[in-house]
Amino acid sequence: MARKTTARPAAKTVPAEPVACPVCKGSGQVAVTVRVGRRRRPVGQQDGFCLNCFGSGTDPDA
Ligand SMILES: [Zn+2]
């Protein structure tokens, strides 16, 4: 009795292309306004760590 070859379950393919984080647009960093003093006077902006993707630049919800 010849055993029929069973169809292998199709492996679920995960999309390889990462989706860019919508917050930092894939850069992993966001501009953060720097404030000083009690009046919280803005003195400029600096690059800050993107808290949405944790600096990876890819959308964690994608
Ligand atoms: Zn991000």
N, CA, C, O and the ligand as a Tripos MOL2 file, in Angstrom:
@<TRIPOS>MOLECULE
protein
  249   247    63     0     0
PROTEIN
NO_CHARGES

@<TRIPOS>ATOM
      1 N           0.8500   -1.2010    0.0000 N.3       1 MET1
      2 CA          0.0000    0.0000    0.0000 C.3       1 MET1
      3 C           0.8820    1.2460    0.0000 C.2       1 MET1
      4 O           1.6080    1.5270    0.9530 O.2       1 MET1
      5 N           0.7900    1.9550   -1.0750 N.am      2 ALA2
      6 CA          1.6020    3.1690   -1.2080 C.3       2 ALA2
      7 C           0.9730    4.3110   -0.4310 C.2       2 ALA2
      8 O          -0.2110    4.6260   -0.5550 O.2       2 ALA2
      9 N           1.8140    4.8960    0.3550 N.am      3 ARG3
     10 CA          1.2960    6.0070    1.1480 C.3       3 ARG3
     11 C           1.3140    7.2960    0.3260 C.2       3 ARG3
     12 O           2.3290    7.6840   -0.2550 O.2       3 ARG3
     13 N           0.1990    7.9110    0.3050 N.am      4 LYS4
     14 CA          0.1380    9.1690   -0.4540 C.3       4 LYS4
     15 C           0.8790   10.2770    0.2980 C.2       4 LYS4
     16 O           0.8530   10.3670    1.5250 O.2       4 LYS4
     17 N           1.5150   11.0850   -0.4760 N.am      5 THR5
     18 CA          2.2270   12.2100    0.1510 C.3       5 THR5
     19 C           1.2160   13.2550    0.6080 C.2       5 THR5
     20 O           0.3910   13.7470   -0.1620 O.2       5 THR5
     21 N           1.3170   13.5570    1.8520 N.am      6 THR6
     22 CA          0.3990   14.5650    2.3820 C.3       6 THR6
     23 C           0.8920   15.9680    2.0680 C.2       6 THR6
     24 O           2.0910   16.2470    2.0560 O.2       6 THR6
     25 N          -0.0390   16.8070    1.8240 N.am      7 ALA7
     26 CA          0.3300   18.1930    1.5380 C.3       7 ALA7
     27 C           0.9070   18.8510    2.7780 C.2       7 ALA7
     28 O           0.3300   18.8110    3.8640 O.2       7 ALA7
     29 N           2.0410   19.4420    2.5790 N.am      8 ARG8
     30 CA          2.6600   20.1230    3.7220 C.3       8 ARG8
     31 C           1.8820   21.4040    4.0390 C.2       8 ARG8
     32 O           1.4790   22.1400    3.1390 O.2       8 ARG8
     33 N           1.6870   21.6450    5.3000 N.am      9 PRO9
     34 CA          0.9870   22.8950    5.6580 C.3       9 PRO9
     35 C           1.7810   24.1110    5.2130 C.2       9 PRO9
     36 O           2.9760   24.2310    5.4850 O.2       9 PRO9
     37 N           1.1120   24.9840    4.5420 N.am     10 ALA10
     38 CA          1.7900   26.1680    4.0270 C.3      10 ALA10
     39 C           2.2730   27.0400    5.1750 C.2      10 ALA10
     40 O           1.5120   27.4220    6.0640 O.2      10 ALA10
     41 N           3.5470   27.3360    5.1250 N.am     11 ALA11
     42 CA          4.1120   28.1850    6.1720 C.3      11 ALA11
     43 C           3.5830   29.5930    6.0240 C.2      11 ALA11
     44 O           3.5790   30.1690    4.9350 O.2      11 ALA11
     45 N           3.1480   30.1200    7.1140 N.am     12 LYS12
     46 CA          2.6060   31.4690    7.0690 C.3      12 LYS12
     47 C           3.7450   32.4580    6.8750 C.2      12 LYS12
     48 O           4.6360   32.5860    7.7140 O.2      12 LYS12
     49 N           3.6910   33.1390    5.7700 N.am     13 THR13
     50 CA          4.7760   34.0570    5.4570 C.3      13 THR13
     51 C           4.5530   35.4030    6.1310 C.2      13 THR13
     52 O           3.4770   35.9960    6.0560 O.2      13 THR13
     53 N           5.5860   35.8500    6.7750 N.am     14 VAL14
     54 CA          5.5280   37.1630    7.4160 C.3      14 VAL14
     55 C           6.1510   38.1780    6.4720 C.2      14 VAL14
     56 O           7.2460   37.9570    5.9560 O.2      14 VAL14
     57 N           5.4730   39.2700    6.2480 N.am     15 PRO15
     58 CA          6.0500   40.2860    5.3650 C.3      15 PRO15
     59 C           7.3960   40.7560    5.8630 C.2      15 PRO15
     60 O           7.5340   41.2080    6.9990 O.2      15 PRO15
     61 N           8.3810   40.6430    5.0040 N.am     16 ALA16
     62 CA          9.7390   40.9550    5.4310 C.3      16 ALA16
     63 C           9.9950   42.4490    5.5080 C.2      16 ALA16
     64 O          10.8200   42.9130    6.2950 O.2      16 ALA16
     65 N           9.2860   43.1860    4.6890 N.am     17 GLU17
     66 CA          9.5690   44.6180    4.6780 C.3      17 GLU17
     67 C           9.0150   45.2870    5.9270 C.2      17 GLU17
     68 O           7.8190   45.1890    6.2010 O.2      17 GLU17
     69 N           9.8520   45.9530    6.6720 N.am     18 PRO18
     70 CA          9.3880   46.6180    7.8900 C.3      18 PRO18
     71 C           8.5920   47.8690    7.5610 C.2      18 PRO18
     72 O           8.8820   48.5850    6.6020 O.2      18 PRO18
     73 N           7.5930   48.1070    8.3750 N.am     19 VAL19
     74 CA          6.7830   49.2980    8.1940 C.3      19 VAL19
     75 C           7.3960   50.4220    9.0060 C.2      19 VAL19
     76 O           7.6910   50.2660   10.1910 O.2      19 VAL19
     77 N           7.5780   51.5300    8.3650 N.am     20 ALA20
     78 CA          8.2110   52.6520    9.0490 C.3      20 ALA20
     79 C           7.3140   53.1840   10.1490 C.2      20 ALA20
     80 O           6.0960   53.2770    9.9950 O.2      20 ALA20
     81 N           7.9300   53.5250   11.2420 N.am     21 CYS21
     82 CA          7.1970   54.0650   12.3810 C.3      21 CYS21
     83 C           6.5280   55.3870   11.9880 C.2      21 CYS21
     84 O           7.1850   56.2750   11.4450 O.2      21 CYS21
     85 N           5.2350   55.5180   12.2570 N.am     22 PRO22
     86 CA          4.5260   56.7430   11.8600 C.3      22 PRO22
     87 C           4.9230   57.9590   12.6750 C.2      22 PRO22
     88 O           4.6910   59.0930   12.2560 O.2      22 PRO22
     89 N           5.5140   57.7330   13.8200 N.am     23 VAL23
     90 CA          5.8750   58.8600   14.6850 C.3      23 VAL23
     91 C           7.1830   59.5030   14.2410 C.2      23 VAL23
     92 O           7.2750   60.7230   14.1000 O.2      23 VAL23
     93 N           8.1790   58.6750   14.0270 N.am     24 CYS24
     94 CA          9.4930   59.2160   13.6810 C.3      24 CYS24
     95 C           9.8000   59.0260   12.2030 C.2      24 CYS24
     96 O          10.8880   59.3690   11.7400 O.2      24 CYS24
     97 N           8.8560   58.4880   11.4740 N.am     25 LYS25
     98 CA          9.0250   58.2660   10.0300 C.3      25 LYS25
     99 C          10.1980   57.3490    9.7270 C.2      25 LYS25
    100 O          10.8460   57.4660    8.6860 O.2      25 LYS25
    101 N          10.4560   56.4490   10.6380 N.am     26 GLY26
    102 CA         11.4880   55.4540   10.3780 C.3      26 GLY26
    103 C          12.8820   55.8540   10.7940 C.2      26 GLY26
    104 O          13.8310   55.0900   10.6120 O.2      26 GLY26
    105 N          13.0190   57.0520   11.3550 N.am     27 SER27
    106 CA         14.3590   57.5010   11.7160 C.3      27 SER27
    107 C          14.7610   57.0100   13.1090 C.2      27 SER27
    108 O          15.9480   56.9350   13.4290 O.2      27 SER27
    109 N          13.7680   56.6760   13.9310 N.am     28 GLY28
    110 CA         14.0870   56.2140   15.2750 C.3      28 GLY28
    111 C          14.2760   57.3560   16.2600 C.2      28 GLY28
    112 O          14.4560   57.1310   17.4570 O.2      28 GLY28
    113 N          14.2360   58.5790   15.7530 N.am     29 GLN29
    114 CA         14.4100   59.7180   16.6410 C.3      29 GLN29
    115 C          13.3540   60.7680   16.3400 C.2      29 GLN29
    116 O          12.9040   60.9070   15.2030 O.2      29 GLN29
    117 N          12.9760   61.4880   17.3510 N.am     30 VAL30
    118 CA         11.9960   62.5500   17.1740 C.3      30 VAL30
    119 C          12.5550   63.8400   17.7640 C.2      30 VAL30
    120 O          13.3880   63.8140   18.6690 O.2      30 VAL30
    121 N          12.0890   64.9530   17.2440 N.am     31 ALA31
    122 CA         12.5500   66.2370   17.7610 C.3      31 ALA31
    123 C          11.8510   66.5260   19.0800 C.2      31 ALA31
    124 O          10.6250   66.4680   19.1820 O.2      31 ALA31
    125 N          12.6440   66.8320   20.0690 N.am     32 VAL32
    126 CA         12.0960   67.1180   21.3880 C.3      32 VAL32
    127 C          12.4490   68.5510   21.7590 C.2      32 VAL32
    128 O          13.6060   68.9660   21.6840 O.2      32 VAL32
    129 N          11.4300   69.2930   22.1590 N.am     33 THR33
    130 CA         11.6730   70.6760   22.5550 C.3      33 THR33
    131 C          12.3310   70.7230   23.9280 C.2      33 THR33
    132 O          11.8530   70.1190   24.8880 O.2      33 THR33
    133 N          13.4210   71.4430   23.9930 N.am     34 VAL34
    134 CA         14.1560   71.5420   25.2480 C.3      34 VAL34
    135 C          13.7210   72.8080   25.9730 C.2      34 VAL34
    136 O          13.7810   73.9100   25.4270 O.2      34 VAL34
    137 N          13.2870   72.6260   27.2020 N.am     35 ARG35
    138 CA         12.8560   73.7790   27.9900 C.3      35 ARG35
    139 C          13.7310   73.9020   29.2330 C.2      35 ARG35
    140 O          14.1590   72.9100   29.8230 O.2      35 ARG35
    141 N          13.9780   75.1500   29.6050 N.am     36 VAL36
    142 CA         14.7910   75.3740   30.7980 C.3      36 VAL36
    143 C          14.1020   76.3820   31.7010 C.2      36 VAL36
    144 O          13.2720   77.1740   31.2550 O.2      36 VAL36
    145 N          14.4530   76.3400   32.9600 N.am     37 GLY37
    146 CA         13.9540   77.3310   33.9040 C.3      37 GLY37
    147 C          12.5470   77.0550   34.3960 C.2      37 GLY37
    148 O          11.8600   76.1500   33.9230 O.2      37 GLY37
    149 N          12.1460   77.8600   35.3560 N.am     38 ARG38
    150 CA         10.8240   77.6550   35.9310 C.3      38 ARG38
    151 C           9.7170   78.0410   34.9620 C.2      38 ARG38
    152 O           8.6010   77.5270   35.0290 O.2      38 ARG38
    153 N          10.0470   78.9520   34.0660 N.am     39 ARG39
    154 CA          9.0390   79.3500   33.0780 C.3      39 ARG39
    155 C           8.9890   78.3850   31.9050 C.2      39 ARG39
    156 O           8.1840   78.5420   30.9870 O.2      39 ARG39
    157 N           9.8370   77.4130   31.9490 N.am     40 ARG40
    158 CA          9.8980   76.4070   30.8830 C.3      40 ARG40
    159 C          10.0800   77.0640   29.5200 C.2      40 ARG40
    160 O           9.3590   76.7850   28.5630 O.2      40 ARG40
    161 N          11.0440   77.9210   29.4740 N.am     41 ARG41
    162 CA         11.3170   78.6320   28.2230 C.3      41 ARG41
    163 C          11.9780   77.6870   27.2100 C.2      41 ARG41
    164 O          13.0170   77.0880   27.4870 O.2      41 ARG41
    165 N          11.3580   77.5700   26.0390 N.am     42 PRO42
    166 CA         11.9650   76.6850   25.0340 C.3      42 PRO42
    167 C          13.2440   77.2770   24.4810 C.2      42 PRO42
    168 O          13.2670   78.4230   24.0330 O.2      42 PRO42
    169 N          14.2930   76.5030   24.5150 N.am     43 VAL43
    170 CA         15.5820   76.9910   24.0440 C.3      43 VAL43
    171 C          16.0000   76.3090   22.7460 C.2      43 VAL43
    172 O          17.0610   76.5970   22.1920 O.2      43 VAL43
    173 N          15.1740   75.4280   22.2840 N.am     44 GLY44
    174 CA         15.5490   74.7750   21.0340 C.3      44 GLY44
    175 C          15.0400   73.3510   21.0090 C.2      44 GLY44
    176 O          14.2610   72.9240   21.8620 O.2      44 GLY44
    177 N          15.4940   72.6470   20.0260 N.am     45 GLN45
    178 CA         15.0740   71.2600   19.9130 C.3      45 GLN45
    179 C          16.2770   70.3620   19.7490 C.2      45 GLN45
    180 O          17.3100   70.7550   19.2080 O.2      45 GLN45
    181 N          16.1170   69.1670   20.2220 N.am     46 GLN46
    182 CA         17.1730   68.1900   20.0300 C.3      46 GLN46
    183 C          16.5380   66.8590   19.6700 C.2      46 GLN46
    184 O          15.3510   66.6300   19.9040 O.2      46 GLN46
    185 N          17.3420   66.0020   19.1050 N.am     47 ASP47
    186 CA         16.8210   64.6940   18.7350 C.3      47 ASP47
    187 C          16.5950   63.8490   19.9700 C.2      47 ASP47
    188 O          17.4750   63.7070   20.8190 O.2      47 ASP47
    189 N          15.4110   63.2980   20.0550 N.am     48 GLY48
    190 CA         15.0930   62.4460   21.1910 C.3      48 GLY48
    191 C          14.7510   61.0430   20.7270 C.2      48 GLY48
    192 O          14.4580   60.7840   19.5600 O.2      48 GLY48
    193 N          14.8020   60.1790   21.6820 N.am     49 PHE49
    194 CA         14.4990   58.7850   21.4430 C.3      49 PHE49
    195 C          13.0120   58.6180   21.1260 C.2      49 PHE49
    196 O          12.1680   59.0920   21.8870 O.2      49 PHE49
    197 N          12.6830   57.9650   20.0350 N.am     50 CYS50
    198 CA         11.2800   57.7420   19.6940 C.3      50 CYS50
    199 C          10.7050   56.6580   20.6130 C.2      50 CYS50
    200 O          11.1720   55.5200   20.6390 O.2      50 CYS50
    201 N           9.6820   57.0550   21.3590 N.am     51 LEU51
    202 CA          9.1110   56.1050   22.3150 C.3      51 LEU51
    203 C           8.0760   55.1850   21.6830 C.2      51 LEU51
    204 O           7.6010   54.2470   22.3230 O.2      51 LEU51
    205 N           7.7310   55.4490   20.4380 N.am     52 ASN52
    206 CA          6.7450   54.5860   19.7870 C.3      52 ASN52
    207 C           7.3960   53.3060   19.2740 C.2      52 ASN52
    208 O           6.8470   52.2130   19.4090 O.2      52 ASN52
    209 N           8.5560   53.4630   18.6930 N.am     53 CYS53
    210 CA          9.2400   52.2880   18.1310 C.3      53 CYS53
    211 C          10.4970   51.9630   18.9300 C.2      53 CYS53
    212 O          11.2200   51.0250   18.5930 O.2      53 CYS53
    213 N          10.7650   52.7320   19.9880 N.am     54 PHE54
    214 CA         11.9400   52.5300   20.8320 C.3      54 PHE54
    215 C          13.2270   52.6180   20.0280 C.2      54 PHE54
    216 O          14.1940   51.8980   20.2760 O.2      54 PHE54
    217 N          13.2070   53.5220   19.0600 N.am     55 GLY55
    218 CA         14.4380   53.7940   18.3210 C.3      55 GLY55
    219 C          14.7250   52.8440   17.1790 C.2      55 GLY55
    220 O          15.7520   52.9670   16.5120 O.2      55 GLY55
    221 N          13.8290   51.8990   16.9460 N.am     56 SER56
    222 CA         14.1000   50.9340   15.8850 C.3      56 SER56
    223 C          13.6920   51.4750   14.5270 C.2      56 SER56
    224 O          14.2200   51.0470   13.5000 O.2      56 SER56
    225 N          12.7500   52.4170   14.5170 N.am     57 GLY57
    226 CA         12.3220   53.0080   13.2620 C.3      57 GLY57
    227 C          11.2240   52.2390   12.5600 C.2      57 GLY57
    228 O          10.7490   52.6550   11.5030 O.2      57 GLY57
    229 N          10.8170   51.1270   13.1370 N.am     58 THR58
    230 CA          9.7590   50.3370   12.5160 C.3      58 THR58
    231 C           8.4990   50.3790   13.3860 C.2      58 THR58
    232 O           8.5710   50.4920   14.6100 O.2      58 THR58
    233 N           7.3560   50.2860   12.7240 N.am     59 ASP59
    234 CA          6.0940   50.3580   13.4470 C.3      59 ASP59
    235 C           5.8630   49.0830   14.2570 C.2      59 ASP59
    236 O           5.7420   48.0030   13.6780 O.2      59 ASP59
    237 N           5.8020   49.1880   15.5690 N.am     60 PRO60
    238 CA          5.6050   47.9890   16.3980 C.3      60 PRO60
    239 C           4.2150   47.3910   16.2720 C.2      60 PRO60
    240 O           3.9930   46.2390   16.6430 O.2      60 PRO60
    241 N           3.2840   48.1700   15.7510 N.am     61 ASP61
    242 CA          1.9120   47.6750   15.6270 C.3      61 ASP61
    243 C           1.6380   47.0770   14.2610 C.2      61 ASP61
    244 O           0.5620   46.5260   14.0290 O.2      61 ASP61
    245 N           2.5930   47.1780   13.3590 N.am     62 ALA62
    246 CA          2.3810   46.6790   12.0050 C.3      62 ALA62
    247 C           2.4730   45.1490   11.9790 C.2      62 ALA62
    248 O           2.3210   44.5400   10.9210 O.2      62 ALA62
    249 ZN          9.5120   55.7360   15.9170 Zn       63 ZN63
@<TRIPOS>BOND
     1     1     2 1
     2     2     3 1
     3     3     4 2
     4     3     5 am
     5     5     6 1
     6     6     7 1
     7     7     8 2
     8     7     9 am
     9     9    10 1
    10    10    11 1
    11    11    12 2
    12    11    13 am
    13    13    14 1
    14    14    15 1
    15    15    16 2
    16    15    17 am
    17    17    18 1
    18    18    19 1
    19    19    20 2
    20    19    21 am
    21    21    22 1
    22    22    23 1
    23    23    24 2
    24    23    25 am
    25    25    26 1
    26    26    27 1
    27    27    28 2
    28    27    29 am
    29    29    30 1
    30    30    31 1
    31    31    32 2
    32    31    33 am
    33    33    34 1
    34    34    35 1
    35    35    36 2
    36    35    37 am
    37    37    38 1
    38    38    39 1
    39    39    40 2
    40    39    41 am
    41    41    42 1
    42    42    43 1
    43    43    44 2
    44    43    45 am
    45    45    46 1
    46    46    47 1
    47    47    48 2
    48    47    49 am
    49    49    50 1
    50    50    51 1
    51    51    52 2
    52    51    53 am
    53    53    54 1
    54    54    55 1
    55    55    56 2
    56    55    57 am
    57    57    58 1
    58    58    59 1
    59    59    60 2
    60    59    61 am
    61    61    62 1
    62    62    63 1
    63    63    64 2
    64    63    65 am
    65    65    66 1
    66    66    67 1
    67    67    68 2
    68    67    69 am
    69    69    70 1
    70    70    71 1
    71    71    72 2
    72    71    73 am
    73    73    74 1
    74    74    75 1
    75    75    76 2
    76    75    77 am
    77    77    78 1
    78    78    79 1
    79    79    80 2
    80    79    81 am
    81    81    82 1
    82    82    83 1
    83    83    84 2
    84    83    85 am
    85    85    86 1
    86    86    87 1
    87    87    88 2
    88    87    89 am
    89    89    90 1
    90    90    91 1
    91    91    92 2
    92    91    93 am
    93    93    94 1
    94    94    95 1
    95    95    96 2
    96    95    97 am
    97    97    98 1
    98    98    99 1
    99    99   100 2
   100    99   101 am
   101   101   102 1
   102   102   103 1
   103   103   104 2
   104   103   105 am
   105   105   106 1
   106   106   107 1
   107   107   108 2
   108   107   109 am
   109   109   110 1
   110   110   111 1
   111   111   112 2
   112   111   113 am
   113   113   114 1
   114   114   115 1
   115   115   116 2
   116   115   117 am
   117   117   118 1
   118   118   119 1
   119   119   120 2
   120   119   121 am
   121   121   122 1
   122   122   123 1
   123   123   124 2
   124   123   125 am
   125   125   126 1
   126   126   127 1
   127   127   128 2
   128   127   129 am
   129   129   130 1
   130   130   131 1
   131   131   132 2
   132   131   133 am
   133   133   134 1
   134   134   135 1
   135   135   136 2
   136   135   137 am
   137   137   138 1
   138   138   139 1
   139   139   140 2
   140   139   141 am
   141   141   142 1
   142   142   143 1
   143   143   144 2
   144   143   145 am
   145   145   146 1
   146   146   147 1
   147   147   148 2
   148   147   149 am
   149   149   150 1
   150   150   151 1
   151   151   152 2
   152   151   153 am
   153   153   154 1
   154   154   155 1
   155   155   156 2
   156   155   157 am
   157   157   158 1
   158   158   159 1
   159   159   160 2
   160   159   161 am
   161   161   162 1
   162   162   163 1
   163   163   164 2
   164   163   165 am
   165   165   166 1
   166   166   167 1
   167   167   168 2
   168   167   169 am
   169   169   170 1
   170   170   171 1
   171   171   172 2
   172   171   173 am
   173   173   174 1
   174   174   175 1
   175   175   176 2
   176   175   177 am
   177   177   178 1
   178   178   179 1
   179   179   180 2
   180   179   181 am
   181   181   182 1
   182   182   183 1
   183   183   184 2
   184   183   185 am
   185   185   186 1
   186   186   187 1
   187   187   188 2
   188   187   189 am
   189   189   190 1
   190   190   191 1
   191   191   192 2
   192   191   193 am
   193   193   194 1
   194   194   195 1
   195   195   196 2
   196   195   197 am
   197   197   198 1
   198   198   199 1
   199   199   200 2
   200   199   201 am
   201   201   202 1
   202   202   203 1
   203   203   204 2
   204   203   205 am
   205   205   206 1
   206   206   207 1
   207   207   208 2
   208   207   209 am
   209   209   210 1
   210   210   211 1
   211   211   212 2
   212   211   213 am
   213   213   214 1
   214   214   215 1
   215   215   216 2
   216   215   217 am
   217   217   218 1
   218   218   219 1
   219   219   220 2
   220   219   221 am
   221   221   222 1
   222   222   223 1
   223   223   224 2
   224   223   225 am
   225   225   226 1
   226   226   227 1
   227   227   228 2
   228   227   229 am
   229   229   230 1
   230   230   231 1
   231   231   232 2
   232   231   233 am
   233   233   234 1
   234   234   235 1
   235   235   236 2
   236   235   237 am
   237   237   238 1
   238   238   239 1
   239   239   240 2
   240   239   241 am
   241   241   242 1
   242   242   243 1
   243   243   244 2
   244   243   245 am
   245   245   246 1
   246   246   247 1
   247   247   248 2
@<TRIPOS>SUBSTRUCTURE
     1 MET1         2 RESIDUE 1 A MET
     2 ALA2         6 RESIDUE 1 A ALA
     3 ARG3        10 RESIDUE 1 A ARG
     4 LYS4        14 RESIDUE 1 A LYS
     5 THR5        18 RESIDUE 1 A THR
     6 THR6        22 RESIDUE 1 A THR
     7 ALA7        26 RESIDUE 1 A ALA
     8 ARG8        30 RESIDUE 1 A ARG
     9 PRO9        34 RESIDUE 1 A PRO
    10 ALA10       38 RESIDUE 1 A ALA
    11 ALA11       42 RESIDUE 1 A ALA
    12 LYS12       46 RESIDUE 1 A LYS
    13 THR13       50 RESIDUE 1 A THR
    14 VAL14       54 RESIDUE 1 A VAL
    15 PRO15       58 RESIDUE 1 A PRO
    16 ALA16       62 RESIDUE 1 A ALA
    17 GLU17       66 RESIDUE 1 A GLU
    18 PRO18       70 RESIDUE 1 A PRO
    19 VAL19       74 RESIDUE 1 A VAL
    20 ALA20       78 RESIDUE 1 A ALA
    21 CYS21       82 RESIDUE 1 A CYS
    22 PRO22       86 RESIDUE 1 A PRO
    23 VAL23       90 RESIDUE 1 A VAL
    24 CYS24       94 RESIDUE 1 A CYS
    25 LYS25       98 RESIDUE 1 A LYS
    26 GLY26      102 RESIDUE 1 A GLY
    27 SER27      106 RESIDUE 1 A SER
    28 GLY28      110 RESIDUE 1 A GLY
    29 GLN29      114 RESIDUE 1 A GLN
    30 VAL30      118 RESIDUE 1 A VAL
    31 ALA31      122 RESIDUE 1 A ALA
    32 VAL32      126 RESIDUE 1 A VAL
    33 THR33      130 RESIDUE 1 A THR
    34 VAL34      134 RESIDUE 1 A VAL
    35 ARG35      138 RESIDUE 1 A ARG
    36 VAL36      142 RESIDUE 1 A VAL
    37 GLY37      146 RESIDUE 1 A GLY
    38 ARG38      150 RESIDUE 1 A ARG
    39 ARG39      154 RESIDUE 1 A ARG
    40 ARG40      158 RESIDUE 1 A ARG
    41 ARG41      162 RESIDUE 1 A ARG
    42 PRO42      166 RESIDUE 1 A PRO
    43 VAL43      170 RESIDUE 1 A VAL
    44 GLY44      174 RESIDUE 1 A GLY
    45 GLN45      178 RESIDUE 1 A GLN
    46 GLN46      182 RESIDUE 1 A GLN
    47 ASP47      186 RESIDUE 1 A ASP
    48 GLY48      190 RESIDUE 1 A GLY
    49 PHE49      194 RESIDUE 1 A PHE
    50 CYS50      198 RESIDUE 1 A CYS
    51 LEU51      202 RESIDUE 1 A LEU
    52 ASN52      206 RESIDUE 1 A ASN
    53 CYS53      210 RESIDUE 1 A CYS
    54 PHE54      214 RESIDUE 1 A PHE
    55 GLY55      218 RESIDUE 1 A GLY
    56 SER56      222 RESIDUE 1 A SER
    57 GLY57      226 RESIDUE 1 A GLY
    58 THR58      230 RESIDUE 1 A THR
    59 ASP59      234 RESIDUE 1 A ASP
    60 PRO60      238 RESIDUE 1 A PRO
    61 ASP61      242 RESIDUE 1 A ASP
    62 ALA62      246 RESIDUE 1 A ALA
    63 ZN63       249 GROUP 0 **** ****
